[in-house]
Amino acid sequence: MQNAIGGTTKTSKDICNAETPSRAIFDALVAAAGTANPGQTMEAGLEIELASEEDSGVLAGFGKMTYDYNYRVFDQLSMQARKRNKLDNGNHLIARLHIIERAFNSARANETTWAAAKDQLGFGNYSLAEANAIKTNDWVVIAASRAVGLDYRQLLDMLGARFSDKASAQVASLGYTGDEIVGREYITTNNYCGAVYKNSWAVDMMANTTTPFELKTIAITANAVWPW
């Protein structure tokens, strides 16, 4: 089937490959990779996009992203955990983060409970006062890394979810090495436009189809090429 969009006739495959949020993010990451500080470039572009009433900026064509971009970020974290056999189902990362969040909030009741729990939670270098004042991105990079045993610093920085030096040092202290360190790479799935193929959380639905699930990982550089 063909679709006429803006006077140009495109096949469904063309639309899926060129116009999905996944592709828009990929293109923005590749463009940012050609700058002096890619993570800072993505962060600045996202701030412009979120502040604008127009669908413009670093992810033009993607739409307003307060919820949607956060979803895409966590989907990347989930797919990396699945790729490295840390989780059988990427959705379990969110469940683990909720568990850590509840334990983190309970531990902040007083100095005694915090001292007893902070190492196990992954926040061993944080005082209670620092834990109470922690920023969202700092919490996410530490908690997500702790939840699945992966160092997510490079990935989150690449996606524009930047964090403090203290949070970076905390993740470094967890001691992950080798394949436990997630690099500056982006994962896509096949048939991204199809509802049942949409993301890493749809594997159960895909099992009922004839299309095999496939992930492709692309190192993000200024010359990276969309793989589908």
C-alpha positions as CSV (number, residue, x, y, z in Angstrom):
1,M,0.0,0.0,0.0
2,Q,1.2,3.5,-0.8
3,N,0.5,6.7,1.1
4,A,0.6,10.3,-0.3
5,I,2.2,12.6,2.3
6,G,3.0,16.1,1.4
7,G,2.7,15.4,-2.3
8,T,5.3,12.6,-2.1
9,T,4.2,9.0,-2.5
10,K,5.8,6.7,0.0
11,T,5.5,3.0,0.7
12,S,4.6,1.8,4.2
13,K,8.2,0.6,4.6
14,D,9.5,4.1,3.7
15,I,7.3,5.7,6.3
16,C,8.4,3.2,8.9
17,N,12.1,3.6,8.2
18,A,12.1,7.4,7.9
19,E,9.4,8.8,10.1
20,T,9.2,6.8,13.4
21,P,10.3,8.2,16.7
22,S,13.1,5.7,16.7
23,R,14.5,7.0,13.5
24,A,14.1,10.6,14.6
25,I,16.1,9.9,17.7
26,F,18.8,8.0,15.8
27,D,19.2,10.9,13.3
28,A,19.5,13.4,16.2
29,L,22.1,11.3,17.9
30,V,24.2,11.0,14.7
31,A,24.0,14.7,14.2
32,A,25.1,15.3,17.8
33,A,28.0,12.9,17.4
34,G,29.6,15.3,15.0
35,T,29.8,18.1,17.7
36,A,32.4,18.7,20.3
37,N,30.2,17.5,23.2
38,P,27.5,15.1,21.9
39,G,25.7,14.6,25.2
40,Q,25.6,18.3,25.9
41,T,24.3,18.9,22.3
42,M,21.4,16.4,22.9
43,E,20.6,17.9,26.3
44,A,20.4,21.4,24.9
45,G,18.3,20.4,21.9
46,L,15.9,18.5,24.1
47,E,15.5,21.5,26.4
48,I,14.6,23.7,23.3
49,E,12.2,21.1,22.1
50,L,10.4,20.7,25.4
51,A,10.1,24.5,25.9
52,S,8.8,25.1,22.4
53,E,5.1,25.1,21.4
54,E,6.2,23.9,18.0
55,D,7.5,20.5,16.9
56,S,11.0,21.7,16.1
57,G,14.5,21.5,17.3
58,V,16.8,18.5,17.7
59,L,14.0,16.0,17.2
60,A,11.8,17.8,14.6
61,G,9.1,15.4,13.5
62,F,9.0,13.5,16.8
63,G,6.4,15.6,18.6
64,K,6.2,16.8,22.2
65,M,8.4,14.5,24.3
66,T,7.9,15.0,28.0
67,Y,6.5,11.5,28.3
68,D,7.5,9.9,24.9
69,Y,11.2,10.6,25.0
70,N,11.5,9.3,28.5
71,Y,9.8,6.2,27.3
72,R,12.4,5.8,24.5
73,V,15.3,6.3,26.9
74,F,14.0,3.6,29.2
75,D,13.4,1.3,26.2
76,Q,17.1,1.7,25.3
77,L,18.1,0.7,28.9
78,S,15.7,-2.3,28.8
79,M,17.0,-3.5,25.4
80,Q,20.6,-3.2,26.5
81,A,19.7,-5.4,29.6
82,R,18.1,-8.0,27.4
83,K,20.9,-8.0,24.9
84,R,23.4,-8.7,27.6
85,N,21.2,-11.4,29.2
86,K,20.7,-9.4,32.4
87,L,16.9,-9.6,32.0
88,D,14.6,-12.0,30.1
89,N,12.0,-9.2,29.8
90,G,13.0,-5.6,29.5
91,N,9.9,-4.5,31.3
92,H,11.4,-6.0,34.5
93,L,13.9,-3.1,34.6
94,I,11.0,-0.7,35.5
95,A,9.8,-3.1,38.2
96,R,13.3,-3.3,39.7
97,L,13.6,0.5,39.7
98,H,10.3,0.8,41.5
99,I,11.6,-1.7,44.1
100,I,14.8,0.4,44.5
101,E,12.8,3.6,44.7
102,R,10.6,2.3,47.5
103,A,13.6,1.0,49.5
104,F,15.5,4.3,48.8
105,N,12.6,6.4,50.1
106,S,12.2,4.2,53.2
107,A,16.0,4.3,53.9
108,R,15.9,8.1,54.0
109,A,13.8,8.1,57.2
110,N,16.9,8.9,59.3
111,E,20.7,8.6,59.5
112,T,20.6,5.1,60.9
113,T,18.4,3.6,58.3
114,W,20.3,5.4,55.5
115,A,23.7,4.2,56.7
116,A,22.4,0.6,56.9
117,A,20.8,0.5,53.4
118,K,22.8,2.9,51.1
119,D,25.5,0.4,50.1
120,Q,23.1,-2.3,49.1
121,L,21.0,0.2,47.1
122,G,24.0,1.4,45.2
123,F,24.3,4.8,46.8
124,G,27.2,4.1,49.2
125,N,29.0,7.4,48.5
126,Y,26.0,9.5,49.3
127,S,25.2,11.1,52.7
128,L,21.6,11.3,53.8
129,A,21.6,15.0,53.0
130,E,22.9,14.3,49.5
131,A,20.4,11.5,48.9
132,N,17.5,13.9,49.9
133,A,18.7,16.5,47.4
134,I,19.6,14.1,44.5
135,K,18.5,15.1,41.0
136,T,16.4,12.8,38.9
137,N,19.1,12.0,36.3
138,D,21.6,11.3,39.0
139,W,19.2,8.9,40.7
140,V,18.3,7.1,37.4
141,V,21.9,6.5,36.3
142,I,22.8,5.0,39.7
143,A,19.6,3.1,40.3
144,A,19.3,1.7,36.7
145,S,23.0,0.6,36.8
146,R,22.6,-1.0,40.1
147,A,19.3,-2.7,39.2
148,V,20.7,-4.8,36.4
149,G,24.5,-4.8,36.9
150,L,25.3,-2.6,33.9
151,D,27.2,0.7,33.7
152,Y,24.7,3.0,31.8
153,R,26.7,6.2,32.0
154,Q,27.8,6.4,28.3
155,L,24.4,5.5,27.0
156,L,22.5,8.0,29.1
157,D,25.0,10.8,28.4
158,M,24.6,10.0,24.7
159,L,20.8,10.3,25.0
160,G,21.1,13.7,26.6
161,A,20.1,12.5,30.1
162,R,23.2,14.0,31.7
163,F,24.2,13.6,35.3
164,S,26.7,15.0,37.9
165,D,30.3,14.0,38.4
166,K,29.3,12.6,41.8
167,A,26.7,10.3,40.3
168,S,29.3,9.2,37.7
169,A,31.8,8.4,40.4
170,Q,29.1,6.4,42.3
171,V,28.4,4.2,39.3
172,A,32.2,3.8,38.7
173,S,32.5,2.5,42.3
174,L,30.1,-0.3,41.5
175,G,33.0,-1.9,39.6
176,Y,31.3,-3.0,36.4
177,T,33.8,-4.1,33.6
178,G,33.9,-5.5,30.1
179,D,30.4,-6.2,28.6
180,E,28.9,-4.7,31.7
181,I,29.8,-1.3,30.4
182,V,27.2,0.0,27.9
183,G,28.8,2.1,25.2
184,R,27.6,4.9,23.0
185,E,25.3,2.7,20.9
186,Y,21.7,2.6,19.8
187,I,19.4,-0.4,19.5
188,T,16.5,-0.7,17.0
189,T,14.0,-3.4,16.4
190,N,12.5,-4.8,13.2
191,N,9.1,-3.6,11.9
192,Y,9.0,-0.7,14.3
193,C,5.8,0.6,12.8
194,G,3.8,-2.6,13.5
195,A,1.9,-2.4,16.8
196,V,3.0,-5.8,17.9
197,Y,6.6,-5.2,16.9
198,K,6.9,-1.8,18.4
199,N,9.4,-2.2,21.1
200,S,11.3,-4.5,23.4
201,W,8.3,-4.9,25.7
202,A,6.2,-6.6,22.9
203,V,8.1,-9.8,22.7
204,D,5.2,-11.9,24.1
205,M,2.9,-10.6,21.4
206,M,5.5,-11.1,18.7
207,A,5.7,-14.8,19.7
208,N,2.2,-15.2,18.2
209,T,3.3,-13.8,14.8
210,T,5.4,-15.2,12.0
211,T,7.9,-12.4,12.2
212,P,11.1,-13.2,14.3
213,F,12.1,-10.6,16.8
214,E,15.4,-8.9,15.8
215,L,17.6,-6.3,17.5
216,K,20.3,-4.3,15.7
217,T,22.9,-2.4,17.6
218,I,24.6,0.6,15.9
219,A,27.6,2.4,17.3
220,I,26.7,6.1,17.3
221,T,29.2,8.1,15.3
222,A,28.9,11.1,13.0
223,N,28.9,8.6,10.1
224,A,26.4,6.0,11.5
225,V,23.8,4.7,9.0
226,W,20.3,3.6,9.8
227,P,20.3,-0.2,9.7
228,W,16.9,-1.1,8.3
